[in-house]
């Protein structure tokens, strides 16, 4: 599988998860499979690919702006599609989670750079990083973003592993992220994400450029599929 194929697979799993929330009765076998298996596979895949993309990106500030804009656009559809209301303060869509994760990693990268430039000692870097992690976790809990504190900690675990082993394969990063999420959320279905990542073949990506159209196309899938679910719920009274 190529990187893009893994992304499309993760998006398919996410859509199945959201369809289950919107239309399936709770506590049925099908609901369990869609939520406990398909839905749980998606998040570790997104985190690993998100972190891997950050390592290659030179425009993290632009990425933050893009995520913020798409999170704002998605929020109203997220509330209507999954919670049946045009405004629901009890949960915020997953793009806010990714944005917080981006801020977390950007801060960690900055502290690491400061230590390399000898403006921070290793102990100071560790202490400031711990404080920054606590702040981001508090924001995740305060704003009730999707996956909450567990999502932030999974992002942090994956980032730390990538820094410790710069040549680590995607499945290894996925193992760290998936195990972290499984322990924090008690959802063993997330471990299946490692199987998907183990199928990644770098040579299939070749030298194909990752264009802006592809990037925004992937981003657009999130609000568009939520808008469709919201429209169906309105038309059917679901």
Helices and strands as residue ranges (DSSP letters): H 3-23, H 29-32, I 33-39, H 40-56, H 60-83, H 94-116, H 122-143, H 148-164, H 170-185, G 188-191, H 192-198, G 202-204, H 212-236
